[in-house]
């Protein structure tokens, strides 16, 4: 496809650095705020550039996907341009570009310096990488995955740096092959459309971007999980999902997830590991059609056994539950042990199980796993076992407490006790799919540098702690707040009834911050400038909301500081 030359003079000037592989080529002014087109490619999403130059921020809002705009704008930031110009290095960013018809395509933008640029200018070009990725993955299919394609029903490549996954093979849904998604969106899609509902939480937690980065950071190179999946939402089979880290010095870290159908192996494993008598508290043969059962095996030292045989299973389970199962689990157990529920889940997933607490006269509280499996589906004959998992349960609780403690430490700013940069991700997760109104605040302290320079950093830290105390006292338990820079704070007000309620809250914050005075500060006072972006009116992604709230805070500073402004007031 031929290029459209916008500026023939510049085209000739930069001929020595131009290549046909570029889709678009621009000159960037020294401040990084203006893109001037040299040539374009029809259908690549930038036809409006043919009419002349465009501000970088306007280009981002017009052509760049909302979730990728922050990275795109950072490429043209002052620090980035200074590094390119001072060291003559190339800097790149990958982002989704909005096409004229509304579709998205992944492109790679490169910012660099040429001797032909002259003072105060740089060059920028873009290359479509979606087709390149597809070709590369097809080659990988032949070279790297060829011997595995027949064994795996799905293979996905995850770029850990970009947080983007590309589906190499997906037999249950072949139309998804060679498509790329943000990792969180891909996991959400698989949980909604492929993974059995009872396994979704553990699947999403195990293969979340955060968890996998922690695992690889600890030196582990692979992990696996067995889950149930379905292509039609009804007939579920077992699959083992393996995640393997692929690391080379000359390329970003990649993780490959491979899903292998293990239904047959799972059945054999279940028979050997779960239905050997010595592993179970008891083993029951349930005739669901006749509402009766017979216990074939049990542990003789157990004080919480049901009767050995019964002609009224439905009535017996309620008596058993009320006698032995802890009160908080009784209603759940009665519901899950009903024949109608058992058969429904067996028809749906091939297995039905749940966990509950049981009070043993000798051991006290114990944790049990109740499991049902068809022996003869046509005759509605069901195998039922109860297995003691107390040791596993207690170890999991201990590990969960350790993980929660470590997570809290990782997410907390040690100086103020507020959340750190993690607050952005937490806000994004809170707002994802949310229908209620919310407000994101960006707060910057005014003249904080004066306190640091005059009284020293110890007093400056004390001032930050006082301001953090204001946020803790003023915001509700349902709100979030964090320190994201030296004297910068972000907060989420959620839910809110209207902008008027947000205005009242922000006024209280401004007044309280202004009143932070103490003899240790030698009568110094501090004020703040707060910008407000409303969800969803001003944006739905955390990047867009923070960016607009920051803009509003900057506008307050320009007007004299010590106040607040809504982003909508700037329009």
C-alpha positions in Angstrom: 0.0 0.0 0.0 1.5 3.3 -1.1 2.2 6.2 1.3 0.6 9.7 1.3 3.4 12.2 1.3 2.3 15.2 3.4 5.5 17.2 3.5 7.8 16.6 0.4 10.5 19.0 1.6 10.8 17.1 4.9 10.6 13.8 3.1 13.7 14.7 1.1 15.4 16.1 4.2 15.0 12.9 6.1 15.4 10.5 3.1 18.5 9.0 4.7 16.6 7.6 7.7 13.3 6.7 6.0 12.3 3.1 5.3 9.4 1.6 3.4 8.5 -0.5 6.5 7.2 2.6 8.3 3.5 3.1 8.3 3.7 6.8 9.4 6.5 9.2 9.9 6.5 12.4 11.9 8.7 15.3 13.0 8.4 16.1 16.8 9.1 19.5 18.1 11.6 19.9 21.0 9.0 20.3 23.7 7.3 17.0 22.6 3.9 18.6 22.2 3.4 18.7 18.4 3.5 16.0 15.8 4.1 17.1 12.2 3.3 14.4 9.6 5.8 13.7 6.8 4.1 10.7 5.2 1.1 8.5 6.2 -0.4 5.2 5.0 -4.1 5.1 4.0 -6.3 3.2 6.3 -3.9 3.3 9.2 -6.0 5.6 11.4 -4.3 8.9 10.9 -5.9 10.4 7.8 -6.7 13.5 9.8 -3.0 14.2 10.0 -3.0 14.9 6.3 -4.6 18.3 7.1 -1.6 19.4 9.2 0.1 19.0 12.6 -1.5 17.8 15.8 -0.8 18.2 19.5 0.5 14.9 21.0 -2.2 14.8 23.7 -4.9 15.4 21.0 -3.4 12.6 18.9 -3.5 10.3 22.0 -7.2 11.0 22.6 -8.0 10.5 18.9 -6.0 7.5 17.9 -4.7 5.7 21.0 -6.8 3.2 23.0 -7.8 4.7 26.4 -5.9 2.1 28.4 -2.6 2.7 26.5 -2.6 6.5 26.5 -0.5 7.0 29.6 2.3 5.0 28.0 2.0 6.8 24.7 2.1 10.2 26.4 5.1 9.2 28.6 7.1 8.5 25.4 6.8 12.2 24.6 7.4 13.4 28.1 10.2 15.8 29.0 12.4 13.1 30.6 11.9 10.8 27.7 12.8 13.4 25.1 15.8 14.5 27.1 17.1 10.9 27.2 16.6 10.6 23.4 18.3 13.9 22.6 21.2 13.6 25.1 22.1 10.0 24.5 20.8 9.5 20.9 18.9 6.4 22.0 15.7 5.1 20.6 12.7 4.8 22.8 9.6 2.7 22.0 6.1 2.2 23.1 3.5 -0.4 22.0 -0.1 0.7 21.9 -3.5 -0.1 20.3 -4.3 2.4 17.6 -8.0 3.2 16.8 -8.6 2.5 13.1 -11.0 4.7 11.0 -13.7 2.0 11.2 -13.4 1.8 15.0 -11.3 -1.4 15.2 -8.0 -1.6 17.2 -4.6 -2.7 16.0 -1.4 -3.0 17.9 1.4 -0.8 16.7 4.9 0.0 17.8 6.0 3.7 17.9 9.7 4.7 18.0 11.1 8.0 19.0 14.7 8.8 17.9 17.1 11.6 16.9 18.8 12.1 13.6 21.6 14.4 12.6 19.2 15.8 9.9 16.8 17.0 12.6 18.5 20.2 13.7 18.1 21.7 17.1 15.0 21.1 19.2 13.5 18.3 17.0 13.2 14.6 17.0 11.6 11.9 14.7 8.8 9.5 15.4 7.5 6.6 13.3 4.9 3.8 13.8 4.9 0.2 12.5 1.9 -2.2 12.5 3.0 -5.2 14.7 -0.2 -7.2 14.8 0.5 -8.9 11.5 4.1 -9.3 12.4 3.1 -10.9 15.7 0.8 -13.3 13.8 3.5 -14.3 11.4 6.0 -14.7 14.3 3.6 -16.9 16.2 2.9 -19.0 13.2 6.6 -19.6 12.9 6.8 -20.4 16.6 3.9 -22.9 16.0 6.1 -24.7 13.5 9.5 -24.4 15.2 8.7 -24.4 19.0 5.2 -25.8 19.4 5.0 -28.2 16.5 5.4 -31.3 18.7 2.8 -30.0 21.2 -0.1 -28.9 19.0 -1.7 -32.3 19.0 -1.4 -32.7 22.7 -2.8 -29.3 23.8 -6.2 -27.8 23.3 -5.0 -24.3 24.0 -1.7 -22.4 24.0 -1.4 -18.7 25.0 1.6 -16.4 25.0 1.8 -13.8 27.7 4.2 -10.8 27.5 4.9 -10.1 31.2 6.2 -6.5 30.5 3.2 -5.4 28.4 0.6 -7.5 30.3 -0.7 -8.7 26.9 -1.7 -12.2 25.9 -1.9 -13.7 22.4 -3.8 -16.9 21.7 -1.7 -19.3 19.6 -4.2 -22.2 19.6 -7.7 -22.6 21.0 -9.4 -25.7 19.8 -12.7 -25.1 21.7 -13.0 -21.6 20.1 -10.8 -21.6 16.9 -11.9 -18.1 16.0 -9.8 -16.7 18.9 -6.5 -18.0 17.4 -3.8 -15.3 16.9 -5.9 -12.6 18.6 -4.3 -10.4 21.3 -5.9 -9.1 24.5 -5.0 -7.3 27.7 -4.4 -10.1 30.2 -7.1 -9.2 32.7 -9.6 -9.1 29.9 -8.5 -12.5 28.6 -8.7 -14.1 32.0 -12.2 -12.6 32.5 -13.4 -13.9 29.2 -12.1 -17.4 29.9 -13.7 -17.4 33.3 -17.1 -16.3 31.8 -17.1 -18.5 28.8 -14.8 -21.5 29.3 -14.0 -22.3 32.9 -16.5 -24.1 35.2 -18.0 -21.7 37.7 -16.7 -23.6 40.7 -13.1 -23.3 39.5 -13.2 -19.6 38.3 -11.8 -18.0 41.5 -8.8 -20.3 41.8 -8.1 -20.1 38.0 -8.3 -16.3 38.0 -6.1 -16.0 41.2 -3.5 -18.5 40.1 -3.0 -17.0 36.6 -3.5 -13.3 37.5 -0.7 -11.1 36.2 0.3 -10.1 39.8 0.5 -13.7 41.1 2.5 -14.9 38.1 5.0 -12.1 38.5 5.4 -13.0 42.1 5.9 -16.6 41.3 8.6 -15.9 38.6 10.2 -13.3 40.9 10.7 -16.0 43.5 12.7 -18.1 41.0 9.9 -20.6 40.1 9.7 -21.3 36.4 6.5 -23.3 36.0 3.2 -24.0 37.8 0.1 -25.9 37.0 -3.6 -26.2 37.9 -6.3 -28.6 37.2 -9.7 -27.1 36.3 -12.9 -28.0 34.5 -13.7 -26.4 31.2 -16.4 -26.4 28.5 -16.8 -25.1 25.0 -20.6 -25.0 25.2 -21.2 -24.1 28.8 -22.9 -27.5 29.6 -20.6 -30.5 29.1 -17.6 -30.0 31.3 -14.3 -31.8 31.0 -11.1 -31.7 33.0 -8.0 -29.9 31.9 -4.5 -29.3 33.3 -3.2 -25.7 32.7 0.6 -25.4 32.8 2.3 -22.0 32.9 6.0 -22.0 31.8 8.4 -19.0 31.9 10.5 -18.5 28.8 13.4 -16.1 29.5 16.2 -14.9 27.1 18.5 -12.0 27.5 17.7 -10.5 24.1 13.9 -10.5 24.4 11.2 -9.7 27.0 10.1 -12.4 29.5 7.3 -14.6 28.0 5.0 -17.0 29.7 3.3 -19.8 27.8 0.1 -21.3 29.1 -0.8 -24.6 27.7 -4.1 -26.4 28.4 -4.3 -30.2 28.1 -7.4 -32.3 28.4 -7.0 -34.7 31.3 -10.5 -36.0 31.7 -9.5 -39.6 31.3 -6.5 -39.3 33.6 -8.6 -37.4 36.1 -11.1 -40.2 36.3 -8.4 -42.8 36.9 -6.7 -40.5 39.4 -10.0 -40.0 41.2 -10.6 -43.7 41.5 -7.1 -44.4 42.9 -6.7 -41.3 45.2 -10.2 -40.5 46.3 -12.1 -43.7 46.5 -9.6 -46.0 48.3 -11.3 -46.8 51.5 -8.4 -45.9 53.8 -8.4 -42.4 52.6 -12.0 -41.6 53.4 -14.0 -41.1 56.7 -16.8 -43.1 55.0 -17.8 -44.4 51.6 -21.5 -44.4 50.7 -23.4 -46.0 47.8 -26.4 -43.7 47.2 -29.4 -44.8 45.2 -30.7 -41.4 44.2 -33.7 -42.8 42.5 -34.9 -44.6 45.6 -33.7 -42.0 48.1 -31.7 -44.7 50.0 -28.0 -45.4 50.8 -25.7 -48.0 52.2 -22.3 -47.3 53.9 -19.7 -49.7 52.7 -16.7 -48.5 54.6 -15.9 -46.1 57.5 -13.2 -45.2 60.0 -14.1 -46.9 63.3 -12.7 -44.2 65.5 -14.8 -41.4 64.0 -17.5 -40.1 66.3 -19.4 -38.2 63.6 -20.6 -41.0 61.3 -24.1 -41.2 59.8 -26.1 -44.4 60.1 -24.7 -47.4 58.1 -27.9 -47.7 56.0 -31.0 -45.6 55.5 -34.2 -45.7 53.4 -34.8 -41.9 53.6 -31.6 -40.1 52.6 -33.2 -36.7 52.3 -34.5 -36.8 55.9 -31.3 -38.4 57.3 -29.0 -35.7 55.9 -30.8 -32.9 57.7 -30.7 -34.8 61.0 -27.0 -35.5 60.4 -26.2 -31.9 59.5 -28.0 -30.4 62.5 -26.1 -32.8 64.8 -22.5 -32.6 63.6 -21.9 -29.8 61.2 -21.0 -26.3 62.6 -23.9 -23.8 62.6 -22.3 -21.5 60.0 -22.1 -24.3 57.4 -25.4 -26.1 58.1 -27.6 -24.4 55.5 -25.0 -24.7 52.9 -24.5 -28.4 53.6 -28.3 -29.1 53.5 -28.6 -27.4 50.2 -25.6 -29.1 48.6 -26.5 -32.6 49.8 -30.1 -32.6 48.4 -30.5 -35.2 45.7 -31.8 -32.7 43.3 -28.8 -30.5 43.7 -26.4 -33.4 43.6 -27.8 -34.8 40.3 -27.9 -31.3 38.8 -24.2 -30.7 39.4 -23.2 -34.3 38.4 -25.0 -33.8 35.1 -23.4 -30.4 34.6 -19.8 -31.0 35.7 -19.3 -34.8 36.3 -18.5 -34.2 40.0 -20.0 -32.4 42.9 -18.1 -31.4 46.1 -18.1 -28.8 48.8 -16.4 -28.2 52.2 -17.8 -27.7 55.6 -16.8 -27.7 59.3 -17.6 -30.7 61.5 -17.3 -30.8 65.4 -15.7 -34.1 66.5 -16.1 -35.0 70.2 -12.4 -36.0 70.4 -10.6 -33.6 67.9 -12.9 -30.6 68.1 -13.2 -28.6 64.9 -12.4 -30.5 61.8 -12.7 -29.6 58.1 -14.3 -32.1 55.7 -14.7 -32.4 52.0 -18.0 -34.0 50.8 -17.8 -35.4 47.3 -20.2 -37.1 44.9 -19.5 -39.0 41.7 -21.7 -41.0 39.3 -21.2 -44.8 39.5 -24.1 -45.5 37.1 -25.7 -42.4 35.6 -28.6 -44.2 33.9 -29.6 -45.9 37.2 -28.8 -42.8 39.3 -26.4 -44.7 41.4 -23.9 -42.3 43.1 -20.7 -42.7 45.1 -20.4 -40.4 48.1 -17.3 -39.9 50.3 -16.2 -37.6 53.1 -12.5 -36.8 53.4 -10.7 -35.1 56.3 -8.9 -32.0 55.0 -8.3 -30.3 58.4 -4.5 -30.2 58.1 -4.7 -28.8 54.6 -7.3 -26.3 55.7 -5.2 -25.1 58.6 -2.1 -24.8 56.5 -4.1 -22.8 53.8 -5.4 -20.5 56.5 -1.8 -19.9 57.8 -0.5 -19.3 54.2 -3.4 -17.0 53.5 -2.6 -14.9 56.6 1.0 -14.7 55.5 0.0 -13.7 52.0 -2.4 -11.1 53.3 0.3 -9.6 55.6 2.8 -9.6 52.7 0.3 -8.1 50.3 -0.6 -5.3 52.8 3.1 -4.5 53.3 3.7 -4.4 49.6 0.7 -2.1 49.0 1.3 0.4 51.9 3.4 3.5 52.0 5.6 3.1 55.1 5.7 6.8 55.9 2.0 7.6 55.9 0.3 4.3 56.3 -1.8 5.0 53.2 -1.7 2.8 50.1 1.2 3.4 47.7 1.0 3.2 43.9 -1.0 0.0 44.3 -4.0 2.3 45.0 -4.3 2.9 41.3 -4.8 -0.8 40.5 -7.2 -1.1 43.4 -9.3 1.8 42.1 -9.3 0.3 38.7 -10.5 -3.1 40.0 -13.2 -1.3 42.1 -14.5 0.6 39.1 -14.4 -2.2 36.6 -17.9 -2.8 35.4 -19.3 -0.4 38.1 -22.5 1.4 37.3 -22.6 3.8 40.2 -21.0 7.3 40.1 -17.6 7.7 41.7 -15.0 10.5 41.9 -11.2 10.2 41.6 -9.2 13.0 43.4 -5.6 14.0 42.6 -4.2 16.1 45.5 -0.9 18.0 45.4 0.4 20.0 48.4 1.2 23.6 47.7 4.7 24.9 48.4 5.7 21.7 50.2 9.3 22.2 49.0 9.5 25.3 51.2 9.0 23.3 54.3 11.5 20.7 53.2 14.1 23.3 52.3 13.5 25.5 55.4 12.8 23.0 58.2 14.3 19.9 56.8 13.0 16.6 55.6 12.1 15.2 59.0 9.6 18.0 59.5 8.5 17.5 55.9 7.8 13.8 56.6 5.8 14.9 59.7 3.8 17.2 57.6 3.0 14.4 55.1 1.9 12.2 58.0 -0.4 15.0 59.2 -2.0 15.3 55.8 -2.4 11.5 55.5 -4.2 11.7 58.9 -6.6 14.3 57.4 -7.5 11.8 54.6 -8.0 9.0 57.0 -10.4 11.1 59.2 -12.3 12.7 56.3 -12.8 9.8 53.9 -15.3 7.0 54.6 -14.4 3.4 55.1 -15.7 2.6 51.6 -13.3 5.1 50.0 -9.6 4.5 49.0 -6.6 6.8 49.4 -2.9 6.5 48.7 0.3 8.5 48.4 1.6 8.2 44.9 4.5 10.7 44.9 6.5 13.0 47.2 3.6 15.2 48.1 0.9 13.8 45.7 -2.1 11.8 46.9 -4.9 10.0 45.0 -8.3 9.1 46.5 -11.5 7.4 45.3 -14.9 8.5 46.6 -17.2 5.6 46.0 -20.1 5.5 45.9 -21.3 9.2 45.6 -24.7 10.5 44.9 -23.8 13.6 43.0 -20.9 16.1 42.3 -22.4 18.3 45.0 -21.5 15.6 47.6 -18.0 15.3 46.2 -17.7 19.1 46.4 -18.6 19.1 50.2 -16.1 16.3 50.9 -13.2 18.1 49.0 -14.0 21.4 50.8 -13.6 19.6 54.1 -10.2 18.1 53.0 -8.9 21.5 51.8 -10.0 23.2 55.1 -8.5 20.4 57.2 -5.2 20.4 55.3 -5.0 24.2 55.7 -5.4 23.8 59.4 -2.5 21.4 59.8 -0.3 23.7 61.9 1.9 22.9 64.9 4.6 24.6 66.9 7.1 22.2 65.3 6.3 23.8 61.9 7.2 27.3 63.3 3.8 28.6 62.1 4.2 27.3 58.6 0.9 26.2 57.1 0.2 24.0 54.1 -2.5 24.1 51.5 -3.4 21.8 48.7 -4.7 21.8 45.1 -7.2 19.1 44.3 -8.4 18.0 40.8 -11.5 15.9 40.4 -12.5 13.5 37.7 -16.0 11.9 37.7 -16.6 8.2 36.8 -17.9 7.4 34.3 -18.5 10.8 32.8 -14.8 11.7 32.5 -13.6 8.2 31.8 -13.8 4.5 32.8 -10.1 3.6 33.1 -8.0 4.5 36.0 -5.3 6.0 33.7 -7.8 8.3 32.0 -9.4 9.4 35.3 -6.0 10.1 37.0 -4.8 12.0 34.0 -7.9 14.3 34.0 -7.9 14.8 37.7 -4.2 15.7 37.5 -5.1 18.3 34.7 -7.7 19.8 37.0 -5.3 20.0 39.9 -2.7 21.7 37.7 -5.4 24.3 36.7 -6.0 25.1 40.4 -2.3 25.7 40.9 -2.2 28.1 37.9 -5.1 30.1 39.4 -3.4 30.6 42.8 -3.5 27.2 44.5 -5.4 26.3 47.7 -8.6 25.0 46.1 -10.1 22.4 43.9 -11.7 22.0 40.4 -13.7 19.4 38.5 -12.2 18.4 35.2 -15.6 19.2 33.6 -15.1 22.8 34.7 -12.1 23.0 32.3 -14.0 22.1 29.2 
